């Protein structure tokens, strides 16, 4: 398109944008105007005479009669326009008095062999050829008109004397920081602009926008020269890993891994999960034929305490362009701590006894229970010295909110005061806790939950059962089956192997339930269901939904303990134990603590600025803004640094501070929050600092980045080898030592073509009218 | 198990309405007992029914079957009833099939209360049976600070509960050479109490004759406290 424009208008649109239009010979204007006027009068007179003599014209021809004078007038106007000598006035640089900074990406992604224009086929080779001292190279052409300064960049830019100093081996490329550094390096010189040779891979953690704004404000246009293919021929890449930052020891960790590919559609590959050199899971992933990316959900057990680096990798495939992007790591802190769960049961039941027993050996779960044995007589169990004692159900938020999860057994809604019900809803919505609603003859609709605040907790639709319904009917012989969502959910993983677990469910002994839950609420997800001859629709057995910051889970059977006692189940079988361990760990996973500290990411490049963000809440989980918060950072060398955190103002209870992580290795952060000298609590977190090779991910040439840099700084994107265009663009830059220059426009081909078209059109019409 | 069918009392279909709790009496095989077969059925069914009346009044939130409920160890449905009660185990002689079923039941999570057997001879029989049933688990004395004595009622002292005859007429509370009452137990590897043994005492008679004006109230009072605690403990631990 630009080429066509240039052919018709003699110059590229860029020059028209930069230049100012004018007529070089204003003295001719009057004479030309007079001449044009005279010619127009003659033309009109000629046509009038011809019109009066032609009496046999057809009606159609009559309608065309006005065209020849119009064509001729326009043709004369074009000639007049040319005679006026139109010109484009441009500010161009004075040769050799203006500087250009050539900024070259010196990172290892430039060594990729995907640039066909280079003799050796690599991106680096193409850059070296463009910047060679041979006649006709881009550098040579630039040097004819400009003083050229070479700069190489990885993390930042520095001057180099020649391209021989380029190594193309730096671990990352931070384009924004490099361009600003180059601008600063050349500050004080008349600079026409910067020329960036890069593949567009930007590994900077910060947004590019700030750097571009700085360049724009300084009036430094950046001309980008992209190298590499916009799309790799054959490559598999672990594009994204979404893993929890913390899990309880022994939990099943669920991680989402996105794999991208080009050239491997339809191929099945093994995605391996490695924990400290030990493979903990292998998941087969098949790439779709049509698409390029696929997201796999990988589950594995986190059994070893501490900060664990899990590696997700796909073995290199034959013919792959790049192997270094076939793996990513995620830092997961495996915690050895006891999550407290409050189990409130309305009647003595084997279900609650066996549930507690199933998790009694789990050192990471501490189930405190309160069971109603008789009216207003409760039996509390497992309270310890760290747990507030109370009778019945808590009446204060501090008592309830010290737990991460609540299990509500067979207890009718009328037992609770309105405040207690609302507190339980707040426990999930505000505190972010997990609430598990168990089935039973006094639970859900049968327990009168409908129309009370407790109904909000249920992921299944509840019904207002009128009057006294008596004892609810028990539905027996329920064979549980997984829903499509349940087949991939960690809570239903009753065996280490997913397939084995999915096949196990239909073989388990049947259960029974009082709840006829058949309808999910909007936003709810069902994981297990069962068919019953007593209900037409499938009954929802296990479902969950989010409530504010927390979640609520419904499990409707009342006799899962049969899976522990049944003669069909071998004694050594751990299905029942595993069901409840998984369920309760899920219940309390991602439940926030009162005091939390988090770095903005789990991994950083050396030298990165790490933003630490702490959240401070009191015992009732109300955010605290007036607190003294200090983060003690233990560096890999063992040296400790204290960073005070300040209230962010943007959010209640949020405190922020920054720290520069220069050492490679694992960092530990411990935050201490106090108010009026009194300790509110402490929290810990970890992050890792390492070479991340971020630029190797999405390794194809990133035209969008290059285009953005050019357009936001007032530069242009130029292809390799387009030296003329680059020189011309830089020459008409608004920066540097400039001189005004007028370029003729009267000889633009478009004018000649228009003239020919007008005269030809006139002749054709006249011929049609019989006037030729 | 002809004796089981002979002695079985089923006034109401126990399964017409599924309950949370059944006071299930173990109908075991045994030696001849004073000329009768079926020592398991001593005090049955009245003791069971009368205990249930008291239990349901005291634990009013317990969804319990109102009547007696006896099952042999080999019944395939036994696993549905994780609470078992037995008496007169001095005459118990489990068959290999019963032993296997009962062992599985206890290790899977069942809870067994043994009551009403006296003296060293009967103890020796039970000890022999238990050594065949759960050879790897020792029998230990339950201390008074164990939660089973405090989970509902606080029991501060182990009383010797006499049979109805001796209780009514104020005779000695012991039988044979069982002068001192004991509450012993068997725990699994995780410290879960599987078996509670009430030796040299007869809680069952105290339940059965609790309404008898001649039977001392302190014994029936104590027997109910112990029985309620056993049920609460069984349904919570």
Interface residues (C-beta under 8 A of the other chain):
Chain A: X346 X347 X348 X349 X350 X352 X353 X354 X356 X357 X360 X361 X369 X371 X372 X373 X374 X375 X377 X379 X381 X441 X471 X474 X476 X512 X561 X562 X564 X565 X566 X567 X571
Chain B: X17 X18 X20 X21 X58 X59 X60 X61 X62 X63 X76 X79 X80 X82 X104 X105 X107 X108 X109 X110 X151 X152 X190 X192 X231 X232 X234 X235 X236 X237
